[in-house]
Amino acid sequence: MEEYKTRKINFIELKWVNDWAVKIYGISKHGNFDQPEFLRHGKKKIAEWLKVENGFDSSHDQIAFIIFHAGTEGIFSIVNWWVGTNMLNTNIYISDYDKPSDFRKISGDGLAPCTWELEVINHERVSWINNVLKKASNPDFEKYLSDVINKEM
């Protein structure tokens, strides 16, 4: 087992994909997230990833957040969007460092995000509650989209 070491979490950008607003984050085991070729390929996959439906309730507000994480086993893409107003749809893909355009889905059998990715998810959860759910009659999506996390943990 490796001893826990902090990793940098950085907001990369807000990207519009078709009618979706997508917050993009980067995390890296190796300092700053510096994977430009992977990032280029990952951004090209977003439209396809957002078409994946879930088996419960696929209604949503076309708002997503994606975490690209350069970790030990490869580069992970954790694709999340809110469904049924208060649940998170999550799909996880992995790419090898030497094949940054090859994305393999690895979620669906119980795999969940790691400790660093959960920090981003928690930030997004709190922001969603405060800016959307607590303001259900007039949700502040702009404020939610501008509320991002940048930290080392």
Secondary structure as GFF3:
##gff-version 3
##sequence-region A 1 153
A	DSSP	beta_strand	8	17	.	.	.	ID=ss1
A	DSSP	beta_strand	20	28	.	.	.	ID=ss2
A	DSSP	alpha_helix	36	49	.	.	.	ID=ss3
A	DSSP	beta_strand	60	70	.	.	.	ID=ss4
A	DSSP	beta_strand	75	83	.	.	.	ID=ss5
A	DSSP	beta_strand	87	96	.	.	.	ID=ss6
A	DSSP	beta_strand	99	105	.	.	.	ID=ss7
A	DSSP	alpha_helix	115	131	.	.	.	ID=ss8
A	DSSP	three_ten_helix	133	135	.	.	.	ID=ss9
A	DSSP	alpha_helix	141	146	.	.	.	ID=ss10
A	DSSP	beta_strand	151	152	.	.	.	ID=ss11
###
